[in-house]
Amino acid sequence: MYPPHELIRNKMSAVNIPGMQVCVIGIDTVLWHHNYGYANLNDSTPVTDSTLFNAFSIGKSITGAQVLQLQEKGMIGLDENICHIVPFNLDNPYLDYDSVSIRMLMTHTSSIKDYNFENHVVLGDPAESLASFIANYLDPEGDYYSLGNFMIYPGGTAYSYTNIGIGLNGYLVEVLSGIDFDQHVHDSIFIPLDMQRTCFFISDLNIYNLAIGYDPDGSPNPHYGCSPYPGVSMRSRALELSNFAIVMINDGIFRGKRILEKETIDSMCVVQYPTLSNSGLGLYRYQLQNIMDTVWGHRGGGTLGYAAHLLFNRDEHTAVVVMTNSSTFVFDIMDELFTYAEYLRDSTTVHIEDIRFSENIASLNIQPNPFRDQCRISYELPVASHIKLEIFDLHGNRVAEILSNQQPAGKQEVIFNTGKLRPGIYICRLQCDKNNISKKIIRL
Protein backbone atom coordinates (compact mmCIF):
# COMPACT_ATOMS: atom_id res chain seq x y z
CA MET A 1 0.00 0.00 0.00
CA TYR A 2 2.72 2.47 0.94
CA PRO A 3 4.59 4.36 -0.32
CA PRO A 4 1.88 5.23 -2.90
CA HIS A 5 4.16 4.94 -5.95
CA GLU A 6 1.56 3.18 -8.09
CA LEU A 7 -1.13 5.78 -7.44
CA ILE A 8 1.23 8.63 -8.26
CA ARG A 9 2.66 7.06 -11.42
CA ASN A 10 -0.82 6.13 -12.69
CA LYS A 11 -2.03 9.69 -12.15
CA MET A 12 1.01 11.15 -13.89
CA SER A 13 0.42 8.88 -16.87
CA ALA A 14 -3.32 9.57 -17.00
CA VAL A 15 -3.03 13.37 -17.15
CA ASN A 16 0.39 13.60 -18.83
CA ILE A 17 2.51 14.98 -15.98
CA PRO A 18 6.20 14.75 -16.96
CA GLY A 19 7.80 15.17 -13.51
CA MET A 20 6.95 15.48 -9.84
CA GLN A 21 8.51 16.04 -6.41
CA VAL A 22 6.66 14.81 -3.33
CA CYS A 23 7.30 15.49 0.36
CA VAL A 24 5.38 14.14 3.35
CA ILE A 25 5.96 16.07 6.60
CA GLY A 26 5.20 15.26 10.22
CA ILE A 27 5.64 17.57 13.23
CA ASP A 28 9.14 18.93 12.60
CA THR A 29 10.70 16.83 9.86
CA VAL A 30 10.28 15.40 6.37
CA LEU A 31 9.06 11.84 6.92
CA TRP A 32 9.32 10.76 3.30
CA HIS A 33 10.04 12.25 -0.09
CA HIS A 34 10.42 10.99 -3.62
CA ASN A 35 11.04 12.21 -7.16
CA TYR A 36 9.27 11.00 -10.28
CA GLY A 37 9.66 11.44 -14.01
CA TYR A 38 11.46 14.10 -15.98
CA ALA A 39 12.35 17.76 -15.55
CA ASN A 40 13.12 18.09 -19.27
CA LEU A 41 11.59 15.74 -21.82
CA ASN A 42 13.87 16.91 -24.61
CA ASP A 43 16.98 15.30 -23.09
CA SER A 44 15.28 12.99 -20.54
CA THR A 45 16.69 14.90 -17.57
CA PRO A 46 15.23 13.21 -14.47
CA VAL A 47 13.66 15.05 -11.56
CA THR A 48 16.08 15.00 -8.62
CA ASP A 49 16.22 16.58 -5.18
CA SER A 50 17.95 19.58 -6.81
CA THR A 51 15.28 20.21 -9.44
CA LEU A 52 13.51 23.56 -9.09
CA PHE A 53 9.90 24.19 -10.10
CA ASN A 54 7.78 27.29 -10.39
CA ALA A 55 5.76 27.52 -7.18
CA PHE A 56 3.80 30.52 -8.46
CA SER A 57 1.13 31.56 -5.93
CA ILE A 58 2.62 29.62 -3.03
CA GLY A 59 4.87 32.66 -2.95
CA LYS A 60 1.84 34.60 -1.70
CA SER A 61 2.03 32.66 1.58
CA ILE A 62 5.74 33.44 1.90
CA THR A 63 5.06 37.13 1.22
CA GLY A 64 2.26 37.11 3.78
CA ALA A 65 4.54 35.56 6.41
CA GLN A 66 7.18 38.20 5.77
CA VAL A 67 4.73 41.08 6.15
CA LEU A 68 3.37 39.49 9.33
CA GLN A 69 6.90 39.39 10.73
CA LEU A 70 6.92 43.19 10.40
CA GLN A 71 3.48 43.34 11.99
CA GLU A 72 4.82 41.33 14.95
CA LYS A 73 7.53 43.96 15.37
CA GLY A 74 4.91 46.71 15.55
CA MET A 75 5.97 48.25 12.23
CA ILE A 76 2.45 48.06 10.78
CA GLY A 77 -1.03 47.07 11.91
CA LEU A 78 -3.19 44.49 10.17
CA ASP A 79 -5.91 47.06 9.59
CA GLU A 80 -3.80 50.18 9.20
CA ASN A 81 -4.58 52.20 6.07
CA ILE A 82 -1.51 51.79 3.87
CA CYS A 83 -2.63 54.60 1.58
CA HIS A 84 -0.95 56.89 4.11
CA ILE A 85 2.27 54.84 3.99
CA VAL A 86 3.06 54.32 0.30
CA PRO A 87 4.93 57.22 -1.38
CA PHE A 88 2.41 57.71 -4.21
CA ASN A 89 -1.27 58.47 -4.64
CA LEU A 90 -3.12 55.14 -4.39
CA ASP A 91 -6.48 56.12 -5.84
CA ASN A 92 -9.51 53.95 -6.61
CA PRO A 93 -11.49 56.23 -8.95
CA TYR A 94 -14.80 54.65 -7.89
CA LEU A 95 -14.42 55.59 -4.21
CA ASP A 96 -14.45 58.91 -2.41
CA TYR A 97 -12.10 57.58 0.26
CA ASP A 98 -9.44 54.91 -0.20
CA SER A 99 -8.64 52.52 2.63
CA VAL A 100 -6.47 49.46 1.96
CA SER A 101 -4.96 47.28 4.69
CA ILE A 102 -2.60 44.31 4.69
CA ARG A 103 -5.51 42.18 5.90
CA MET A 104 -7.38 43.15 2.71
CA LEU A 105 -4.33 42.56 0.53
CA MET A 106 -3.71 39.09 1.95
CA THR A 107 -7.37 38.11 1.49
CA HIS A 108 -7.81 39.63 -2.00
CA THR A 109 -10.47 42.04 -0.80
CA SER A 110 -8.50 45.28 -1.28
CA SER A 111 -10.59 46.56 -4.25
CA ILE A 112 -7.49 46.12 -6.47
CA LYS A 113 -7.91 43.89 -9.54
CA ASP A 114 -5.59 42.32 -12.07
CA TYR A 115 -6.34 44.06 -15.37
CA ASN A 116 -4.65 42.86 -18.56
CA PHE A 117 -2.15 41.08 -16.33
CA GLU A 118 -0.73 39.14 -19.27
CA ASN A 119 0.57 42.44 -20.66
CA HIS A 120 2.98 42.62 -17.73
CA VAL A 121 4.39 39.09 -18.13
CA VAL A 122 7.76 38.98 -19.89
CA LEU A 123 10.28 36.40 -21.00
CA GLY A 124 12.97 35.98 -18.37
CA ASP A 125 13.28 38.43 -15.51
CA PRO A 126 11.43 41.78 -15.54
CA ALA A 127 13.37 44.95 -16.29
CA GLU A 128 11.05 47.19 -14.27
CA SER A 129 11.37 47.24 -10.49
CA LEU A 130 8.57 46.28 -8.14
CA ALA A 131 8.37 49.85 -6.78
CA SER A 132 8.08 51.39 -10.25
CA PHE A 133 5.42 48.93 -11.41
CA ILE A 134 3.21 49.32 -8.34
CA ALA A 135 3.23 53.11 -8.61
CA ASN A 136 2.57 52.97 -12.37
CA TYR A 137 -0.42 50.68 -11.80
CA LEU A 138 -2.11 52.36 -8.82
CA ASP A 139 -1.28 56.06 -9.16
CA PRO A 140 -3.47 58.12 -11.54
CA GLU A 141 -0.27 59.55 -13.02
CA GLY A 142 1.08 56.06 -13.73
CA ASP A 143 1.59 54.49 -17.16
CA TYR A 144 -0.65 51.48 -16.43
CA TYR A 145 -3.40 53.25 -14.48
CA SER A 146 -6.90 52.31 -15.64
CA LEU A 147 -10.46 52.05 -14.36
CA GLY A 148 -10.10 48.30 -14.91
CA ASN A 149 -7.46 48.13 -12.17
CA PHE A 150 -10.11 48.51 -9.47
CA MET A 151 -13.45 47.17 -8.23
CA ILE A 152 -16.31 49.52 -7.55
CA TYR A 153 -16.58 48.19 -3.97
CA PRO A 154 -14.70 49.45 -0.89
CA GLY A 155 -11.99 47.28 0.60
CA GLY A 156 -13.18 44.35 2.70
CA THR A 157 -16.55 44.07 0.96
CA ALA A 158 -15.82 42.11 -2.24
CA TYR A 159 -13.36 39.43 -3.37
CA SER A 160 -11.15 39.51 -6.46
CA TYR A 161 -8.06 37.32 -6.62
CA THR A 162 -5.15 39.60 -7.46
CA ASN A 163 -1.48 39.05 -8.09
CA ILE A 164 -0.89 42.79 -8.19
CA GLY A 165 -2.45 43.25 -4.76
CA ILE A 166 0.11 40.79 -3.38
CA GLY A 167 2.78 42.71 -5.26
CA LEU A 168 1.69 45.79 -3.30
CA ASN A 169 1.88 43.73 -0.10
CA GLY A 170 5.47 42.87 -0.96
CA TYR A 171 6.23 46.46 -1.82
CA LEU A 172 5.16 47.46 1.69
CA VAL A 173 8.13 45.44 2.95
CA GLU A 174 10.40 47.73 0.94
CA VAL A 175 8.67 50.87 2.22
CA LEU A 176 8.81 49.79 5.87
CA SER A 177 12.30 48.27 5.88
CA GLY A 178 14.17 50.28 3.27
CA ILE A 179 15.37 46.97 1.76
CA ASP A 180 14.36 45.46 -1.58
CA PHE A 181 11.69 42.80 -1.10
CA ASP A 182 13.84 40.13 -2.74
CA GLN A 183 16.73 40.75 -0.34
CA HIS A 184 14.47 41.07 2.69
CA VAL A 185 12.66 37.77 2.07
CA HIS A 186 16.02 36.09 1.50
CA ASP A 187 17.32 37.32 4.86
CA SER A 188 14.17 36.89 6.95
CA ILE A 189 12.60 33.73 5.49
CA PHE A 190 14.80 31.80 3.08
CA ILE A 191 18.05 31.78 5.09
CA PRO A 192 16.45 30.99 8.50
CA LEU A 193 14.44 28.18 6.86
CA ASP A 194 17.42 26.76 4.95
CA MET A 195 15.72 27.54 1.65
CA GLN A 196 19.02 28.36 -0.01
CA ARG A 197 17.92 27.67 -3.59
CA THR A 198 14.49 29.31 -3.41
CA CYS A 199 14.34 32.60 -5.29
CA PHE A 200 12.14 34.90 -7.35
CA PHE A 201 14.46 35.68 -10.26
CA ILE A 202 15.90 33.38 -12.91
CA SER A 203 19.22 35.18 -12.65
CA ASP A 204 19.52 33.92 -9.07
CA LEU A 205 19.33 30.22 -9.93
CA ASN A 206 21.07 27.58 -12.01
CA ILE A 207 18.87 27.49 -15.10
CA TYR A 208 19.79 23.85 -15.71
CA ASN A 209 18.11 22.92 -12.40
CA LEU A 210 14.82 24.60 -13.38
CA ALA A 211 12.27 22.14 -14.77
CA ILE A 212 10.61 22.92 -18.07
CA GLY A 213 6.87 23.50 -17.73
CA TYR A 214 4.67 21.52 -20.13
CA ASP A 215 1.12 21.98 -21.35
CA PRO A 216 -1.15 18.89 -21.31
CA ASP A 217 -0.40 18.30 -25.00
CA GLY A 218 3.32 18.09 -24.22
CA SER A 219 4.25 21.56 -25.52
CA PRO A 220 7.05 23.21 -23.52
CA ASN A 221 6.77 26.72 -22.09
CA PRO A 222 9.57 29.29 -21.83
CA HIS A 223 10.43 30.80 -18.45
CA TYR A 224 8.52 33.98 -17.66
CA GLY A 225 8.68 36.72 -15.05
CA CYS A 226 6.80 39.86 -14.06
CA SER A 227 7.45 42.99 -12.02
CA PRO A 228 4.82 42.29 -9.29
CA TYR A 229 6.81 39.14 -8.51
CA PRO A 230 6.19 38.59 -4.74
CA GLY A 231 3.06 36.55 -5.40
CA VAL A 232 3.72 34.88 -8.75
CA SER A 233 7.38 34.24 -9.53
CA MET A 234 8.84 32.09 -6.75
CA ARG A 235 10.92 29.07 -7.75
CA SER A 236 11.68 26.38 -5.23
CA ARG A 237 11.86 22.64 -4.61
CA ALA A 238 9.67 20.43 -2.47
CA LEU A 239 12.29 19.81 0.23
CA GLU A 240 12.69 23.54 0.81
CA LEU A 241 8.99 24.37 0.77
CA SER A 242 8.61 21.60 3.35
CA ASN A 243 10.57 23.75 5.79
CA PHE A 244 7.94 26.47 5.51
CA ALA A 245 5.24 23.84 6.07
CA ILE A 246 7.07 22.76 9.24
CA VAL A 247 6.79 26.32 10.55
CA MET A 248 3.05 26.21 9.96
CA ILE A 249 2.44 22.91 11.82
CA ASN A 250 5.04 23.53 14.52
CA ASP A 251 3.51 26.78 15.86
CA GLY A 252 6.03 29.02 14.12
CA ILE A 253 9.25 27.20 15.06
CA PHE A 254 11.82 25.67 12.72
CA ARG A 255 14.76 23.72 14.16
CA GLY A 256 14.48 25.53 17.46
CA LYS A 257 14.26 28.99 15.85
CA ARG A 258 11.17 31.16 16.21
CA ILE A 259 10.11 32.33 12.72
CA LEU A 260 6.56 33.46 13.53
CA GLU A 261 4.63 33.74 16.76
CA LYS A 262 2.04 31.03 17.42
CA GLU A 263 -0.62 33.72 17.59
CA THR A 264 0.37 34.82 14.10
CA ILE A 265 -0.04 31.27 12.74
CA ASP A 266 -3.41 31.13 14.52
CA SER A 267 -4.53 34.30 12.77
CA MET A 268 -3.32 33.09 9.37
CA CYS A 269 -5.52 29.99 9.73
CA VAL A 270 -8.80 31.82 10.26
CA VAL A 271 -11.14 32.75 7.42
CA GLN A 272 -11.15 36.53 7.54
CA TYR A 273 -14.27 37.33 5.51
CA PRO A 274 -16.47 34.19 5.65
CA THR A 275 -19.13 35.58 3.31
CA LEU A 276 -16.56 36.36 0.62
CA SER A 277 -14.08 33.48 0.39
CA ASN A 278 -12.16 30.74 2.22
CA SER A 279 -9.11 32.96 2.57
CA GLY A 280 -7.10 33.33 5.74
CA LEU A 281 -4.05 35.59 5.88
CA GLY A 282 -1.94 34.50 2.92
CA LEU A 283 -3.52 31.03 3.05
CA TYR A 284 -6.66 29.24 1.92
CA ARG A 285 -8.84 26.70 3.68
CA TYR A 286 -9.31 23.40 1.85
CA GLN A 287 -11.34 20.26 2.51
CA LEU A 288 -9.90 17.03 1.13
CA GLN A 289 -12.01 13.96 0.54
CA ASN A 290 -10.39 11.41 2.86
CA ILE A 291 -9.61 13.49 5.93
CA MET A 292 -12.10 15.02 8.32
CA ASP A 293 -9.97 17.96 9.41
CA THR A 294 -9.69 21.23 7.54
CA VAL A 295 -6.32 21.77 5.88
CA TRP A 296 -4.70 25.08 5.06
CA GLY A 297 -2.15 26.20 2.53
CA HIS A 298 -1.90 27.40 -1.03
CA ARG A 299 -1.73 26.06 -4.52
CA GLY A 300 0.26 27.67 -7.29
CA GLY A 301 0.22 27.56 -11.05
CA GLY A 302 -2.35 25.71 -13.09
CA THR A 303 -0.88 27.60 -16.04
CA LEU A 304 2.32 27.89 -18.07
CA GLY A 305 3.09 24.24 -17.41
CA TYR A 306 3.36 24.15 -13.61
CA ALA A 307 1.20 23.22 -10.64
CA ALA A 308 2.42 23.26 -7.03
CA HIS A 309 0.69 22.36 -3.77
CA LEU A 310 1.52 23.09 -0.13
CA LEU A 311 -1.14 22.01 2.37
CA PHE A 312 -0.93 21.35 6.10
CA ASN A 313 -3.11 19.98 8.88
CA ARG A 314 -2.35 21.75 12.16
CA ASP A 315 -4.55 19.42 14.20
CA GLU A 316 -2.61 16.34 13.08
CA HIS A 317 0.78 18.09 12.67
CA THR A 318 1.16 16.82 9.11
CA ALA A 319 1.78 18.50 5.76
CA VAL A 320 2.25 17.58 2.12
CA VAL A 321 4.15 19.37 -0.66
CA VAL A 322 3.82 18.35 -4.31
CA MET A 323 5.47 20.17 -7.23
CA THR A 324 5.02 19.33 -10.91
CA ASN A 325 5.94 20.62 -14.35
CA SER A 326 2.38 20.25 -15.58
CA SER A 327 -0.53 22.67 -15.22
CA THR A 328 -2.79 19.95 -13.74
CA PHE A 329 -3.53 20.11 -10.01
CA VAL A 330 -3.44 16.74 -8.23
CA PHE A 331 -5.60 17.01 -5.11
CA ASP A 332 -6.39 13.28 -5.25
CA ILE A 333 -2.68 12.58 -4.74
CA MET A 334 -2.57 15.14 -1.94
CA ASP A 335 -5.47 13.36 -0.27
CA GLU A 336 -3.68 10.01 -0.30
CA LEU A 337 -0.43 11.54 0.87
CA PHE A 338 -2.10 12.99 3.97
CA THR A 339 -3.24 9.49 4.85
CA TYR A 340 0.34 8.31 4.36
CA ALA A 341 1.59 11.20 6.51
CA GLU A 342 -0.59 10.09 9.40
CA TYR A 343 0.64 6.51 8.99
CA LEU A 344 4.28 7.61 9.08
CA ARG A 345 3.74 10.03 11.94
CA ASP A 346 1.95 7.47 14.08
CA SER A 347 4.62 4.84 13.42
CA THR A 348 7.28 7.31 14.41
CA THR A 349 5.45 8.57 17.49
CA VAL A 350 4.85 5.12 18.94
CA HIS A 351 8.34 3.77 18.62
CA ILE A 352 10.86 6.59 18.48
CA GLU A 353 12.68 7.39 21.70
CA ASP A 354 12.82 10.96 22.90
CA ILE A 355 16.22 12.49 22.28
CA ARG A 356 18.18 12.40 25.55
CA PHE A 357 21.34 14.42 26.15
CA SER A 358 23.82 13.14 28.72
CA GLU A 359 26.78 14.85 30.32
CA ASN A 360 29.08 12.41 28.51
CA ILE A 361 27.85 13.30 24.99
CA ALA A 362 27.93 16.86 23.77
CA SER A 363 26.03 16.28 20.52
CA LEU A 364 24.96 13.81 17.86
CA ASN A 365 24.70 15.11 14.31
CA ILE A 366 23.67 13.21 11.19
CA GLN A 367 24.15 14.72 7.74
CA PRO A 368 22.43 14.49 5.37
CA ASN A 369 19.17 13.35 6.89
CA PRO A 370 17.15 12.05 5.07
CA PHE A 371 19.84 10.24 3.03
CA ARG A 372 20.19 7.59 0.36
CA ASP A 373 23.44 5.62 0.21
CA GLN A 374 25.35 6.99 3.18
CA CYS A 375 25.39 9.60 5.91
CA ARG A 376 28.02 11.19 8.14
CA ILE A 377 27.52 10.66 11.90
CA SER A 378 29.48 13.01 14.15
CA TYR A 379 29.59 13.55 17.90
CA GLU A 380 31.83 15.00 20.60
CA LEU A 381 33.01 13.28 23.77
CA PRO A 382 34.01 15.51 26.69
CA VAL A 383 35.99 12.60 28.21
CA ALA A 384 37.40 9.30 26.92
CA SER A 385 34.59 6.73 26.90
CA HIS A 386 33.53 3.35 25.63
CA ILE A 387 30.88 4.03 23.00
CA LYS A 388 28.51 1.92 20.96
CA LEU A 389 26.86 3.24 17.80
CA GLU A 390 23.88 1.25 16.50
CA ILE A 391 20.87 1.50 14.17
CA PHE A 392 17.43 0.18 15.20
CA ASP A 393 14.17 -0.18 13.30
CA LEU A 394 10.91 1.20 14.69
CA HIS A 395 10.14 -2.09 16.43
CA GLY A 396 13.34 -1.89 18.47
CA ASN A 397 15.25 -4.48 16.43
CA ARG A 398 18.93 -3.72 15.89
CA VAL A 399 19.62 -3.68 12.15
CA ALA A 400 23.22 -2.46 12.20
CA GLU A 401 26.12 -2.05 14.63
CA ILE A 402 28.39 0.63 13.29
CA LEU A 403 31.07 0.48 15.99
CA SER A 404 31.74 -0.50 19.60
CA ASN A 405 35.05 0.53 21.13
CA GLN A 406 36.93 2.87 23.44
CA GLN A 407 37.39 6.37 22.05
CA PRO A 408 39.35 9.41 23.25
CA ALA A 409 37.83 12.74 24.19
CA GLY A 410 37.10 15.15 21.34
CA LYS A 411 35.22 15.25 18.06
CA GLN A 412 34.51 11.95 16.35
CA GLU A 413 33.07 11.11 12.94
CA VAL A 414 32.06 7.95 11.12
CA ILE A 415 30.54 7.30 7.68
CA PHE A 416 27.56 4.95 7.74
CA ASN A 417 27.00 3.11 4.45
CA THR A 418 23.41 1.89 4.31
CA GLY A 419 24.20 -1.33 2.46
CA LYS A 420 21.04 -3.51 2.40
CA LEU A 421 19.09 -1.22 4.72
CA ARG A 422 15.62 -0.75 3.24
CA PRO A 423 14.12 2.72 2.80
CA GLY A 424 12.28 3.81 5.93
CA ILE A 425 12.56 5.44 9.35
CA TYR A 426 15.18 4.20 11.84
CA ILE A 427 16.78 5.17 15.14
CA CYS A 428 20.47 5.95 15.41
CA ARG A 429 21.56 5.40 19.02
CA LEU A 430 24.89 6.41 20.47
CA GLN A 431 25.56 4.80 23.84
CA CYS A 432 28.30 6.25 25.98
CA ASP A 433 29.04 4.15 29.06
CA LYS A 434 25.58 4.07 30.76
CA ASN A 435 24.13 7.06 28.95
CA ASN A 436 22.80 7.39 25.42
CA ILE A 437 21.39 9.79 22.87
CA SER A 438 19.06 8.81 20.02
CA LYS A 439 18.02 10.51 16.79
CA LYS A 440 15.61 9.60 14.07
CA ILE A 441 17.11 8.96 10.64
CA ILE A 442 15.37 8.41 7.32
CA ARG A 443 16.78 6.15 4.61
CA LEU A 444 15.36 7.12 1.18
N, C-alpha and C positions, 0 to 999 in steps of 0.2 A: 504493500500500500504506500509506504513512504520510503524515500522521498518521492514526490509526485512527478517523476520524470515523464512517465507515459502521458499523463494528462497535459503537461506543458508542451511536449513535442507534438501531440495530436492537435492541440489548439494552434500552435505555430503553423503547422502544415495546412490546417483547415482555412485559415484566414491569411495565409501568405506572409508570415512574420519572419524576416531573415534572421534576426538575432535578438537575444534577450539576456539580461542580467537579473538575478533574483536574490534577494536577501530576506531571511526570516530572523526577527529580532525578539529577544525576551529580556525584560528587566533592564540590564545594562550591558548587553553584549550581543553580537551577531551569533545566533545559534546554528545557522546553516546558510550557505550561499552557493550558487552554481551559475555557470555561464552556458549559453546554448547558441548554436548557429553561428552566423557570420556578420561581421561588422562591415564588410565590403564584399559584395557578390562578384565584382569584376575580377578580383584576384584571390577570392576564397580566403580572405583574412578572417580568422576566427575571432569571436568575442572572447576576451580574456578579462582578468581582474582590472587591467589597465585601460580598457576601452572606455571612452567617454561618450555620453549620449546627450542630446538636448533634453533638458528637464523642463524647459519652457515655464509654465505657470507655477510649478513648484517653487520657483524663485520668489513668487509672491509671499509665500510663507516665510522664507528667509528674510525678505525685506521687512515684513511685518515684525518679525522677532527683533530685528535690528532697531527699528523705530521704538519698539516697546522697551528696549534696553535704555534708550534715551528718556523715555517716559518714567522708568524706574528711578532714574537719576534726578528727576524733577525738572528736566529741561523743557518738557512740553506736557500738556494735559491731554487726555484722550478726547475731550470735547472742546478744547481750545480752538478758537477761530483762527485758522492758519492764514486767512486772507490778510491779517495784520502782521504776519511774519515774513511772507515771501516778498522779495524786493521788486515786485512788478504789480500791475493792476489786474488781479484775478477777477474777471467780470463775466457773470452769466447774464446775457442781455435780456433774459425773460424775467429776471427777478429785480426787485427794487433794492434788496439787501442780500449780499452774499455772505454765507456762513458755511465753511467747509472745515471739517475736523478730521483727525487721523482715524477716528472710529468710522466715519463715513467713508473715507478712502479705503480702509481695509475691508469694508463690507459692500463696496460698489454701490453706495447710496449717496454719492457726493454731488450728484447732478451733472457730473462730467461724463461725456460719452466718447467712445472711439468713433471718429468720423473719417471715412476714407483712410483707414489705418494702413491698408496695403500700400498707399502712396509713400509711406514713411519706412517701408521695409527695403533694405538694400542688400546687395551682394557683399559678403564679408562684413567687416566692422563698420559702424557708422562714422562719418566724418564730423557730424555735428555733435556738440556736447549735450549732455542731459540738461544742463541749466539753460542753454540756448533754446533747445527744442521746447521745453516746458513753457518758457516765456512766450515763444512764438505761437504756441497753440492756445494759451489761455488769456493773453493780454490783447485787448482790442487793437493795439498797434502792431501785433505780431503778424508774421507772414502766413501763418496757417490758421489764423483766427476765423471762425465761421459760426453761424447760428447752429449748424449741425453738430458742433462740439459739445452742446449742452442739452439737458432735458429742460422741460418747462416747469418741473417740480422743484421745490426747495430740497436741500440736502436732508437725508434721513426719512424721506417720504416716498421714494420710488427707487427701484433697483435697475441698474444697467451695468452689466459686466464690462469693466474698462481696464485695458492695459495702461492707458495713459494716466488714469487716476493713480495707479500703483507707481507709475513713473514719478508723479508728483510726490507721492509718499516717500520715495527714495530721495528725491531732490531735497525734501525737508531735512534729511540727514546731513546733506552738504551745507544747508543754511544754518543749522544748529551747531554743527561741529567745525565748520570751516575746512573740512576734508572731503575730497571727492568720494562719492558714494562707493565706487569700486574699491578704493583703498580702505575706506572705513569698514566695509563688510568683510574684507580680507582680514583686517586686524581684529575685529570684534567677534566674528562668527567663524570664518574659515580656519584661521590658525588655532584658536582654542578648541575647535572640534576636529582637528587633524584632517581637515578637508583641503589638503595641499594642492590638489589638482583641479578643484572646482573653481570656475571663473565665469565671467560674463563676456569676455572678448576672445575672439579666435586668436588674436596675436599673443595671448597669454597662455596658449596651450600648444602641445605637439599635435599638429594637424593630422599626423598619421595615426594618432590614437583616437581620433574622433570618428565615430561610426557614420557611414553614409545613411541618410534617411530615404526610405523607399515608399512610393505609393503602392496601393494594393495590386496594381498591375505590374509591379516590378520596376517601374521607372524611378531612377535616382533623382534626388533633389540636391541642388547646390547648398552651400552653407550661407545663411542669411543673418543679418543683424538689424537693429534699429536703435534710434537714439533714446527712446524711453525704455531702456534695457532692464531696469530692476525687476520687472515682472514677467519678462518674456524671453530673455536671452541667456539664462544660466545653463552652463554645461557641467555635468558631473558624472559620477559613476555610483552604482548602487551601494558599494561599501562605504562611500563617504556620506551619501544621503542618509544611510543608516545611523550615522552618528547624530544627525539632527533628530531623527526619530527617537533615539535613546533619550535625548533631552526632554522630549515631549512625554514619554512614559515614565521617566525617572524624576518627575517633579522639578525639572530645570537643571539637573546636575549631570555632568559628563566627566567620567573618570575622576571623581572627587572635586571637580571644579564647578562652581555655581555660574551657569550661563544666563538663566532667567529665574526670577523668583517663582515659587510655587503658585502664588496668587496670580501672577501674570499668566502662567499656563492655564490656571482655572478660568481666567477671563477670556482667553483665546478660545476655549472649548465651551462657549455659551453662545447660542444663537442670539444675535444682537437685535435683529428686527424680525421677529417670528412671522409677521404677516407679509414680509417681503421676500425672504429667501431663507436658506439653511446656512447662511454664512455666520461664522464666528469672526474672530479677529485674525485675518490672514489665513483662515482655515475654513473648511466646509464639513458639515455633518453628513455622513453616509450611513446607509443601512444595507448590509450585505445579507445574502439569502440564508446562509448557514449559521450565522451567529446572532444571538439575541441582543447583544450589547450594541450600542451606537459606536461607530468608529469615526474618527476625525482625520483630516489631512487635506491633501490637494492632489489633483491630477494635472498633468501638463501635456500639451501637444494636441494630438488628434488631427494634426495638419502637418504639411511639409515633411511627412515621412517619419514622425516620431510620436510616441505616446509613453508617458512616464506616470508612475503611481507611487505615492507615499501615504499610507494610511496607518493609523495606530489606534489601539484599544487601551485606554488608560485603566479601565477597571481590571483588565486581565494582564496588564503590563506586557503587551505584545505589539509588534508592528511588522509591516511587510513593505518592502520596496521592490518594484519591478520597473525596469527600463527597457525599451525596445526601439528598434529603428524601423518601425511601422506606425502608421497613423491610427491603428486599431486599438482601442482600449480593451483590457482583458480582466474585467472585474470577476469573471468566473474563476480565473486562476487566483486572483487575490483572495477570494472566498475560501478556496481550498487551502491556500497557504496559511491563512489564519488558523484553520483547524490544525495544520501541521505545527504551527507556532505553539499552540497550547499543548500539543503532544510533547514537543521538545522541552518546553518550559517545565511541564509537570514531571517529566523524567529527570530533568536536572534538579528540580527542587527537592524531590524525594530522596535522591541518593547522594548529591554532592555535599561534601563536608564544608562547613564554614571555614573561611581562611583564618588560620590562627598564627599569630606572630609570637615567637619565643625570644627570650633574651640571648639565645645562642645563634639565632639566624637573623641577620639584618634585613634580608630581602630575598625574594624569589621572583625572577623575571623570565618570561618566555616570549621569544620573538622569532618569527612572526607567530601570531595566534589570532585567528585560525591559520593552519599551515597545510601543506600537501606532503612533500617528501621528507622534509626534515625541519627541525626548529633548534634554536640555540637556547639552552637553559643556563642561566647565570644566577649566582647567589654569593653572599659575602658572610664569612665566618669570623666573628670577633675573636674567637679562641680556637686553637686546634681541637678537632672533634672527629669522632667516628660518624660518618654520614652514610645514609642509604637513600638512593634516588630511584623511585619506582613509578610505574604507570598502572592505574587500575581502571577497570570499566565501571559503569554506573551501578553494577550489582555487587561491587566490592571485590571482584576477582582480579588478581594481579595478572596483567598481560605482558609486562616487560619489567625487568630489573636493569636499570641503566648502569649503576655502579654501587658498590658497597665497600668502603675502605676508610682508613684514617687520612684526614686531610689537614694541612696547616691552616693557620689563620690567614684571612685575606680574601680577595676576590677569586672566585672559581667559575669555570665555564665548561660546559660539555655540549657536544652536538648530538642530538637524538635523531637517528634515522628511523623512520617509521616502519620500514620493512614490510611485513605482511599485516600490519595493523589496519583494520578496516576503517573506512570513514565513519565518523561519529564523535560523540562527546566522551571524554575521559578525564581522570583525575591524575595530576602529577603531584606526587607526595615526596617531600624532602624531609627525612627523619634525621635529627641531629641529637645523638645520645637519646634522651627520653622525651625530647620535644620534637614537634613536627610542624610543617606548614604545607598547606595544600592549595593548588590552583586548578581551575578548570581549563582544559585544553580541548581544541576542536581539530580533528583530523579531517581534511576535505577529500 
